Amino acid sequence: MNTKLISKNPTAYHNYNIEDKIETGIVLYGTEIKSIRSGKINLKDSYAYIKNSEVFICGMHISPYEHGNIFNKDPLRDRKLLLNKKEINKLIGLTKQKGYSLVPISLYFKGSLVKVELGIGKGKKLYDKRQDLAKKDAQRQIAINLKNKQY
C-alpha cells in the first residue's frame, strides 16, 4: 500500500531513545481529516498515554478547518488511538517500567487511512543529547570533506 507522510515529530529522536515502534489508527472527525489533508497539523509537543485500557494521544494540534463552521472540534482535544488488546497490554507493560514513554513519531496516510507511528522510548539525559549532536556534526563534516576532497 502506498504511504504519504503528513507530519513528523521533530523532537522525538532528539529527546528519546526509541526502542520499539508500533503503527496505530486514530479516531478523527471529517473536518479534522480535511485540515490534515491541507497539512495543518503539529506533533511537536504531543505524547500518548494509557487510560482505562485505552490509548490516547494528547497535545497533537490540528488547526480548525476554514470552512468547517460549527462542525470544527477543539484543536488540542485528546484523540483515541486504535490498537488491539494484545498491543495495549504490551504497551502497558513497557510503560510501567521506569523512564519509558509513548511518543508519536510520525503521522501518515496509508491508502486513505490516517496512521500514527508510535514509539516506545526512554528519555535522554542532557549529556546524551550533546553526544548525539556531536556525532551528527562530525558526520556532517566528514560528508563535506569527502565532497570537497579535502583530506
C-alpha positions as CSV (number, residue, x, y, z in Angstrom):
1,M,0.0,0.0,0.0
2,N,1.2,3.5,-0.7
3,T,2.1,5.7,2.2
4,K,2.3,9.5,2.2
5,L,4.0,11.3,5.1
6,I,1.9,14.1,6.6
7,S,3.9,15.2,9.6
8,K,6.9,14.1,11.7
9,N,7.7,14.9,15.3
10,P,11.0,16.8,15.2
11,T,11.8,16.3,18.9
12,A,11.1,12.6,19.1
13,Y,14.5,11.3,18.3
14,H,16.2,14.2,20.0
15,N,14.5,13.7,23.4
16,Y,14.1,9.9,23.4
17,N,15.9,6.7,22.6
18,I,13.2,5.0,20.6
19,E,13.4,1.2,21.3
20,D,10.3,0.0,19.6
21,K,7.7,1.3,17.1
22,I,4.1,0.4,16.5
23,E,1.6,1.5,13.9
24,T,-1.8,2.7,15.2
25,G,-5.0,4.0,13.7
26,I,-6.6,7.2,15.1
27,V,-10.2,8.4,15.6
28,L,-10.8,11.6,13.7
29,Y,-13.8,13.7,12.6
30,G,-14.4,14.9,9.0
31,T,-13.2,18.4,9.4
32,E,-10.1,17.2,11.1
33,I,-9.3,15.0,8.1
34,K,-9.8,17.9,5.7
35,S,-7.5,20.0,7.8
36,I,-4.9,17.2,7.9
37,R,-5.1,16.8,4.1
38,S,-4.2,20.5,3.8
39,G,-1.2,19.9,6.1
40,K,-2.3,21.9,9.2
41,I,-1.0,19.6,11.9
42,N,1.7,19.8,14.6
43,L,3.1,16.8,16.5
44,K,5.8,18.7,18.3
45,D,4.5,18.7,21.9
46,S,2.4,15.6,21.6
47,Y,2.6,12.4,23.7
48,A,0.4,9.3,24.2
49,Y,-0.9,7.9,27.5
50,I,-3.0,4.9,28.6
51,K,-6.2,5.4,30.5
52,N,-8.7,2.6,31.3
53,S,-7.0,0.2,28.9
54,E,-7.3,2.7,26.0
55,V,-4.5,4.7,24.4
56,F,-5.0,8.4,23.8
57,I,-2.8,11.0,22.1
58,C,-2.6,14.4,23.8
59,G,-1.2,17.7,22.6
60,M,-1.5,17.0,18.9
61,H,-2.7,20.3,17.3
62,I,-4.9,20.0,14.3
63,S,-5.9,23.5,13.1
64,P,-9.6,24.1,12.6
65,Y,-10.8,23.7,9.0
66,E,-11.6,27.1,7.5
67,H,-15.0,26.0,6.0
68,G,-15.9,23.8,9.0
69,N,-18.0,26.3,10.9
70,I,-19.9,24.6,13.8
71,F,-18.5,21.1,12.9
72,N,-14.9,22.0,14.0
73,K,-13.6,20.2,17.1
74,D,-11.2,21.5,19.7
75,P,-7.7,21.6,18.1
76,L,-6.0,20.2,21.1
77,R,-8.5,17.6,22.2
78,D,-7.3,14.1,23.2
79,R,-7.8,11.6,20.4
80,K,-8.2,7.9,20.8
81,L,-5.7,5.5,19.1
82,L,-6.9,2.3,17.7
83,L,-5.0,-0.8,19.0
84,N,-6.0,-4.3,19.8
85,K,-6.0,-5.6,23.3
86,K,-2.7,-7.6,23.0
87,E,-0.9,-4.4,21.7
88,I,-2.3,-2.3,24.5
89,N,-1.2,-4.9,27.2
90,K,2.3,-4.8,25.7
91,L,2.3,-1.0,25.9
92,I,1.1,-1.1,29.5
93,G,3.9,-3.5,30.5
94,L,6.5,-1.4,28.8
95,T,5.4,2.0,30.1
96,K,5.2,0.7,33.7
97,Q,9.0,0.3,33.5
98,K,10.9,3.3,34.8
99,G,11.5,6.0,32.2
100,Y,9.6,4.7,29.2
101,S,7.1,6.9,27.4
102,L,4.8,6.7,24.4
103,V,5.9,9.2,21.8
104,P,4.2,9.9,18.4
105,I,6.9,9.8,15.8
106,S,5.0,10.5,12.6
107,L,1.6,10.8,11.0
108,Y,0.9,9.5,7.5
109,F,-1.7,8.3,5.1
110,K,-1.8,4.6,4.4
111,G,-4.1,4.4,1.4
112,S,-7.0,6.6,2.5
113,L,-6.5,6.0,6.3
114,V,-4.5,8.1,8.7
115,K,-2.0,6.2,10.7
116,V,0.2,7.2,13.7
117,E,3.7,5.7,14.2
118,L,4.0,5.5,18.0
119,G,7.4,4.9,19.5
120,I,8.2,3.4,22.9
121,G,11.2,5.4,24.1
122,K,13.3,6.2,27.1
123,G,14.1,9.8,27.8
124,K,17.6,11.0,27.1
125,K,19.7,12.9,29.6
126,L,21.3,16.2,28.6
127,Y,24.8,14.6,28.0
128,D,23.2,12.0,25.7
129,K,21.7,14.8,23.6
130,R,25.1,16.6,23.4
131,Q,26.8,13.4,22.3
132,D,24.2,12.9,19.6
133,L,24.7,16.4,18.4
134,A,28.5,16.0,18.3
135,K,28.2,12.7,16.3
136,K,25.8,14.4,13.9
137,D,28.2,17.4,13.5
138,A,31.2,15.0,12.9
139,Q,29.3,13.1,10.3
140,R,28.3,16.3,8.5
141,Q,31.9,17.5,8.5
142,I,33.1,14.1,7.1
143,A,30.5,14.4,4.3
144,I,31.5,17.9,3.5
145,N,35.2,17.0,3.4
146,L,34.6,14.0,1.2
147,K,32.5,16.1,-1.1
148,N,35.3,18.7,-1.4
149,K,38.0,16.0,-1.3
150,Q,39.9,17.7,1.5
151,Y,41.7,15.0,3.4
